[in-house]
C-alpha cells in the first residue's frame, strides 16, 4: 500500500460515526480526534453481498463527513454487517427483531463483515479494508435469548451480538485476525490505513 505525503502536525482526525463503541475503540490509539455524524442511506442495494455492503457504507460514511470538512482532514468511516447465508443482518432496532436475529443465528457460524475506510481529500486518498470475523453461536434456548436481551438491550448492534459484555456468553468461538473488529472498528486495519493516508498513530499519540 502506497503512503500519502506526511500530514502537518496540525492535521485533524475525524471519526465519521456516532457509535460509542467505535469512539471508545479509537480512543485506545491516544490520537486526538473529533466525531461527526455521517448522513448516509444504509439501505442495501438489490443483490448486494454483506461484505460489499459493509465496504460501500464505510466509504460512503467517510466521504459524507470528508466533504463537509477542510481538505486536509483525515476521516475514518466504518460499518458492520452480519452475514447469514449471504444475506445481510444489520442493527435490530427493537426487541422483536433482536429475538428473530438470535433465533436465526443460534447453533450456527455467522460472519460479521466489518469494514473501515479512510478518506483524505487533500491527496485524493480513499481506501477501505474488510475484517471478517467468524462467530460461532451456541445453540441458545429462547429463555437464554430473552435473558440476554432484557439485560443488554443490544438493539444498536449488528446481529444483536454485543460481545464486549454479556453477549460473549452467547458464543462458543470467535475467529479473527483483527481482535477489535467484532466490536465495530478493526484497529489493526485502521492503523494501516491511517499510516497510508499519512497519519502515523504512533507519532501522533498523545499530541494535543
Secondary structure, DSSP 8 states (H G I E B T S, - for coil): --------TT--EEEE---HHHHHHHHTTT---EEE---------TT--HHHHHHHHHHHHHHHHHTTS-TT-EEEEEEEEEEETTEEE-B--SHHHHHHHHHHHTTSEEEEEEEEEEEETTTTEEEEEEEEEEEEE----HHHHHHHHHHH--TTSBTT--TTTGGGGGEEEEE-SSTTGGGT--HHHHHHHHHHHT--HHHHTT--
